[in-house]
Amino acid sequence: MGVVSFLSDFGLKDNFVGVVKAVILKINPCVQIVDICHQISPQDILEGAFILRNSFRFFPKGTVHLVVIDPGVGTERKKIIVKTKNFFFVAPDNGILSLSLEIEPPLKIIEITEDNYFLKPVSNSFQARDIFAPVVGYLSKGEPIEKFGRRINSYKSLALPKVILRNKSLEGKIIYVDHFGNLITNIESKRFFDFIKSKKFRIRIGNFTIEKLFKSYKEASFKEPIALINSFDCLEIAFRNKDASKILKSKKFDKVIIELI
């Protein structure tokens, strides 16, 4: 009995998610598969990396995290298994794991090359089914990771957009828009509080200004934008029971500026 988490950009319209899970279960009928999310924006590696970073640590020790946001499918990009102190990660080597591995450092990295574990023939457009799924199935049964390929010493990295500190301002960006239209920034709580200290401030996003930090959505009226520290531990811009992205006409990578006043 083991646990596999599954994160992808496959959506729910097609059969992709179901088929990947079927392959895993055919190899290990006792495994429990938990869907993190399958609505990652298509080919958006950074968005997937952000969601994984904020999800993986809540799973039981020994969980195998399968992550497939893979715009390079069918190319020469590597396929890897990463073992950490508490987890295994299986993914294309395109940077999707790098934000999580900053928190959970790798102990061992294996490039998946041993094709005895693959489904045949291998599709160049659905390697999640033919390569990643069977590897995860056997890995969840306790197969040593060394059997899947050769050890390597590095993996590709990516980084969130940088927060820019100026004289009296802190400039961040929206990095994720959730299902409700809330705007999540790359400004983490520590960075926010270290900057404002106990001083008065205002937050600017487009033509809108917010001059206080709210503790919850219910503290605000339905007409004003609010700022709060959310469950990702990041500064969020939202509207109570409304879609902030539509009202503010904001999208990923738009600026959010905090100014001392």
Secondary structure, DSSP 4 states (H G I P E B T S, - for coil): --EEEEEES--SSSSHHHHHHHHHHHH-TT-EEEEEES-SPTT-HHHHHHHHHTTGGGSPTT-EEEEE--TTTTSS--EEEEEESS-EEEEESSSTTHHHHHHS-EEEEEEE--GGGS-SSPPSS-HIIIIIHHHHHHHHTT--GGGGEEEES------PPPPEE-SSEEEEEEEEE-TT--EEEEEEHHHHHHHHTTS-EEEEETTEEE-S-BSSGGGS-SSS-EEEE-TTSEEEEEBTTB-HHHHTT--TT-EEEEEE-
